[in-house]
Amino acid sequence: MPELPEVEAARRAIEDHCTGKKIRRSVIADDPKVIDGVSPSDFQAALLGRTIVAAHRKGKNMWLQLDSPPFPSFQFGMAGAIYIKGVPVTKYKRSVVNDTDEWPSKYSKLFIELDDGLELSFTDKRRFAKVRLLPNPASVPPISELGPDAFLEPMTIDEFVNSLSKKKIGIKALLLDQSYISGIGNWIADEVLYQAKIHPLQTAATLSKDSCVALSTCIKEVIGKAVEVGADSSQFPSNWIFHSREKKPGKAFIDGKKIEFITAGGRTTAYVPEVQKLSGSQATKAPIKLGKQTTKKTETASAFDDEEDADEPVSDEEKNAMSVPLKNSSQRGGKKHPVDIKSNRRGKRNVGAEGADDNGGDQEEETKVTNNPPARAKSKQSKKDGEDQRKGSRGGKKAPAKRKSKESSDDDHDDDSSGEDSCGDGEDQKKVMQKRPKNVEQKVKEKVEISRSGRPQKKRAK
């Protein structure tokens, strides 16, 4: 993003190569988002035949002074840039236009041809810039609302110390405020705070006089050096944090010290905790670090906000269990996993009328032998079977597990005769089942199943 050094480099290039020359032709893009408040035709007519007298800048804004008003002004935004064909404007991005390059660029918003054949273009790929035609750009917003220019109009030490003592906001947020000081952007703010050894979140009013003096000095030195080298970052001093601030968290270091990333003034901020420390009452406050881990945890917590351990990985089985509302939440964690009603713990074949329907008519499915359950679970099952047997024999409300249908009992007698010991006396059970009306038996069975799993399920006879 262009900041004061980049805009100053563009201003100097225009002043060196374009002043004193007359505008012979101009082309203005039909883009109302960038060309603000004037039609392309009116803009072109206002420029035709005018002579460029000077180029001015304040903060990140620039305007051309012509021999008579109105004057074109440029607010560079995030990707605004000035190109002069055959002239290297800046070195922070491609600035030399060759004969083989597209010219003017498809992103050109204002194109000017001068009387000696020199051509100038203002481009904006991302369309956040503003190009205006104003009688006096310095007297109207946004330029009239800017604070003193950080390079051309620096505050004295006393003015700077006095102004900071009245600001009860974070120092980086204050430096980014263009109404306080104009021209300082994100990377310059990070750089001057690192060089001055000031934490980005330190409240401005709490800075000592020595810190204020150091900050004022660093602002002048950093901006002065960047302007001196034409915003060519390859010529920035090697001890600047600028060279490492674009690296990934955990891999950014300067002079062997780790660079951390936080949010300050609404912007991603690079700083060195070993050098830049909070002071006073803010010393105990730990800034929140930025990183991908925070994003993943937030997404997991929002997806499973009913889980106490939302930050832990959630298995597919747990997700399936959470998707079914269960009435019985006495188990640990408030979850009750569905019971595998088709498995036979003793490894016997699970055959019955409903089992036959589930597996396609008369086809029988033989279950696999599973490992023995834990002793605690086994004792609970035996106790439950005993209670069902006693209640069934007394004609109670609860019925034993679902029995085989009468039609399949004879066919399955030989296969399951060895399993009678797990269900009690088979003859007594059959008598109880025969005396009970079918509709009552069905309702009781459904209630039993609902109380166990929260929803009716088919269950085969044991």
N, C-alpha and C positions, 0 to 999 in steps of 0.2 A: 504494500500500500504506500503511495507517495506521501512523504512527510515533508517537513520544511526543507531539508537539503535537496530533495528531488525537484520540488517546485522552484527553489532558488536557482538550481542548475538550468531549468527550462527558461526562467526569466533572463538569466545572463546570456543564454544562447540567442534568444530573440533580440536582446539589446545589442549584442555584438554583430549580428548578421542581418537584421531586418529593419532597424531604425533608419529613418530618412528615406525610405522607399515607399512607393505608391502601390496601392492595391489595384491590380488590373482585373482580377476575376476572383469570384468566391463561390463556393458551393456549400450550402447548409443542409444538413440531413433533415428529413421529415420525421423527426422523432420528438414528440412533445414531452416525453419523460425527461429528456436531456436538454433540448432547446426550450428554455423556460420563458413563457410569457410573450413570445413574438413568433410570427409566422416565418417560414424559411424565405419567402419572397421579400418580405419587409427587411429581414436581416441582411440579405444579399444586397438590396438597394442601398442600405445605410452604409455599407462598407465600400462600395464601388467608387473608385477615384480618390479615396482618402489616403493620407500619408501617416505611417506609423512614427510617432514622435518618441515614445518611451514605453517601457514595460515595467509595471509595478507589482509588488507582492506584499501581502500581509498574511501571516500564518500560512495556511495551505491554499490560499486564494491568490489568483493573479489576474491582472487586467491590462489591456493595451490602451495606451493613451494615443488617440488620433489627433489630427490637426483641428478637428471639431467634433463635438459630441453628436450622438451617443457613442459609448465605448463598449467593446466586447469584454466580458469578464468570465473567468473560468474557476469553477470550484471542482477540484480534481477528484473528489470522492475516493473510491477504492482502487480504481484502475485507470484513471485519467492520465494522459501522457501527451507531450508535445513532440512532434517529429518535424525536422527540417531536412528536406532531401539533400543528401550529400554532406550533412553536418552532424557530427556526433554530439547529441544534446546531453545525454547522461550515459553513464556506464553501468547503472544498476539493472538495466534491461536492454533489449535490442533497440538501439537508438539510431543506428546508421542505416539509411535506406539505400539499398543497392539497385542497380538497373534491372535486375531480375526479380525484384520484390514487387508484390502487388502495390500499386500506387495510384491514387490514394487508397488506403486500406478500406475494406468493407465496413470496418468499425469507425471510420472517420465521421465526426459530427460537424466539424468546421474545416473547410479547405480554402486556403488563400494562395493565389499566384501573384507575385510581385512584378513590378515593371522590368526588373532585370532578369526575370525567368526563375528566380528562387521560389520554391514552393514550401508551404507550411501546412501542417495538419494537426488538429487536436482529435485524438481518438479515445474511445471509452468502450471497452469490450463488455463490461458488466453493467453499464448504463446506470451507475449511481452518481455520475458527475452531473453538474449543472452548467450550462452555457447561457449567459444572459446578455442583453443589450441594454445598458443603463446610462443615463445622462451623467451621473457621478457615482461610480461604484463604491467609493469609500464612504459615502454619506448614507447609504441604505443597507439594510440587512442583505446577506449575513455579515458583510465586512464591517459595518458600523457597530456590530455587537461584539466584535472580537476584543480580547484583552491585548496588552502590549506585545509586540512581536518578540519572540524569545531570542532572536538573533539581532534584529535591527534596533530594538527598543528595550534592552535589558534593564531591570530594576536595579537601583543601587542596593548595597547590602542592608542599609537601615530600612529602606522601603520593603525589601523582601522579608526581613525578620519581622517587621511590624505587621505585614499583611498575613504571614503564616500564623502569627500568634492569635489571630481572630478566626481561624478556620478549624472547625471541630469535625473534620472529615479526614479520611485516609489520605496520605500524602500522594499516592499515585492517582487516586481519583481526582484530586485537586489539579495535578499536573496535566491530566487529560482534558480538563475543563477549559475549552477554548476562550471562554469569557474571562478567565483568570490570566492565563498566558497562552498566546496563540502560536501554533506551529509544532508543539510537542505531541507526538503520537505514541503508539504503544511501545515500539522498540526503543525510541529515544528515552521514554520514561523509565523503562527497565534498566537501560544503560546508565543513566545519570544516578539512579538510586543505588545501583551496584557500586559504581565508582565512589559514591559518597558514603557507602556502608550504612544505608538507611533501609529499614524494612518497609516494603510497599504498603503494609496495612497500618503503619504507625500514624497516629493522629497528628495532623500538621501542627496543631497548637501545642503539642507536647514536645516538639523538637527543641533541643538546646540551641543556643546561639552558634556554637561551633558547628553543629550539624547543618544549620541554615546557611552558614558561610560556605561550608564544604559543598552543599547542594548547589548554591548559586555559581560557585566556581566550576563545578562539573557540567552544569548546563551550558555554560559558555564554551568550555573546552570540547565537549562532545559534539555540539552543533557546529562549532567553528571548524573542527577537523573534518567532519562529514561534508561541509560546504567546500572546504579547501580542496578535497580530492574529487569534487564533482559527483558526490553520492556513490562513488565506486567502492563497494563494500570490500573488495579484495585489498584495498589500501587502508582499511581500518586497522588500528593497532591490534596486535595479537592478544593483548590482555583484556579485550572487550568481551563481554558476555554475548554480544551480538552473534559471534561465530558459532555459539553452541545452543542458542535459545530455540532453534528449530528442531533439535534432536528429540528423540523419544524419551519420555520419563524413565529414569533409571539408567540411561545411557548418556546423559548430558553432564559434562564435568568442565571445570575451568580451574587451571592451576592445581589439579588434583582434588578439588573440592566439588561436591555433588551439587547440581542445580536442581531445585525443586520447582514444581509448577502449581500455582494456586490461582484463584480468581480475585482480582483487585480492580476496583473501578469498573466492574462489569467485563473485564478483559482477561484473557489468559496471561498470566504473569510469570516470568522467570526470575528467580532470585536464589541466592546462596545462603542457606541457614547459618553456616559457620561464620559468615561475614556480616550478614544483615539480620540483626536480632531486635525483637521488640523490647522496648524499655518501659520503665515505670509500671503503672498498673496493668499495662497490656502484656507484660512479660509472661504472665501465666496462661495467656490465651494461645492455644495452638491453632494455626491456620489449617483449613481443610485442603488436603492435597487433591489434585486432579489425577485421574487415571481411568483405564478401562474397567478395572475391578469394581469401582464404585458404580458404574453404569450397569454392569451385570447383576450386582446385588440388588440394585433398585428394581430392575426388571423382574428378578426372581421374587422379590418381596411383594410386588404388585400382583403377580400372577398367583401366588400362594399366600395371600395376606392372612389367612386363617391358621397358618402354621406358625408355631412358636419358633422353630428353627428355620426360618425362611431363607437364611443365607446358606444353608447346607444343601447339597445336591438332593433332588427328589427323584426317587426311582419310579419306574413306570407302574409298578405294583401299587405304590402309595398314591400316585395320581389317580388310578382307577378306583381305589378305595375311597378317595376324597370326593369323587364324582357322584357317589351314591349316598344319599342321606340315610343314616342308620339311627334307629331309636336307642339301641343299646350301646352306650359309650363308656361302659365301665372298664374296658380294657385300657391299658396304658397308652397315653397320647390321644385318647378320645376317639380312636378308630377301631372298627371291627371289620376284619377282612372276611370276605365271603367264604363259607364252608364248602369244601369240595364234596358235594353230596353223592357224586358218582363213584368215589373211590371206596374200596373195601379194605379196611385196615388189616384184615386177616388174610388178604390175598385170594379170597374166594370169588367165584363168578357172580356178577351182579345181574340177576335175571328177574324180570317181572313184566307185567303187562305194559306199564309205562316205559320201562326200559326198552321193550321191544318197539314201541311206537317211536321213541327217540332215535332208534338206530335203524329205522326203516322196516316196519312190518315184523316178521317173525325172526329177523336176523338178530342173533345174540352177540353182545360185545363182551369180550373177556378182558377184564382190567388187569393192569400190571401190579405186581406185588410191590408195595411201598415199604420203606423202612419203618421200624416200630416207632410210634410217637413217644415223646417224653413221658416219664412216669407220671408227672403231675396231670398232664392232659389225659392220660389213660385212666387214671383213677376217677377223674371227673366224669368221663364218659361212662364208666361202669356204674358209678353212683346214679347218674342220670337214667340209665337203662333200668336200674332197679326200682327207682321211683316211678317211672312210667309203667313198669310191670305191676307194681302194687296198686297204683291208682286205677289202672285198667281192670284189674280183677275185682275192685270194689265198685266199678261202674262210675268212677269219677269223671270229671270234665275232660281231663287230658287223656289223650289216646296214645298208645305206643306208636312207634314209627310205622309208616305206611306199609301195609301188607300186600302180598301178592294177590292178584285177582283170582277169583274162583276158577276162571277158565284155564289159567296157567298153573294152578297149584298142583294138579296131578302130574303134569309134564315135568315140573321142576322138582318134584318130591325127591327123586333119586339124586339129583344134582346137589341139593341144598340140605339134605337130611343131616349132614354132619354139622350144620350151622345152628341147630336148634338150641345148643347150650348157650349161645350168645344172646338169645331172645327169651329165655325161660321156657316154660312148658308150652309147647306148640298147640296141643289140643285145647287147653284152657283158654288160650288166647283166641283161637278160632271161635269158640262158643261165645265169648264176649263180643266179638266182632259181628257174629250172626244175629245176636239179640238186639244190637243197637241199630236204629233206623239209619238208612244210608245217608239221608240229607244231614242228619245231626253229625254223623261220623265225618262227613266231608267238611262241615264248618269247623269242627274241632281241629281237624288236620291243618286247615288253612291258618287258624289262629296260632297253632304251634309253629308253623313255618314263618309266619310274620314276626312273631316274638323273637325268633332266632336270627333272622337276617334282614328284617325291615321290609320284606316284600315276599309275596307267595312264590314258592319254588317247587318244582317237581322233585320228589325224592323217591329213590328206589328202596325196596325192602332189603333189610339186612339178612 
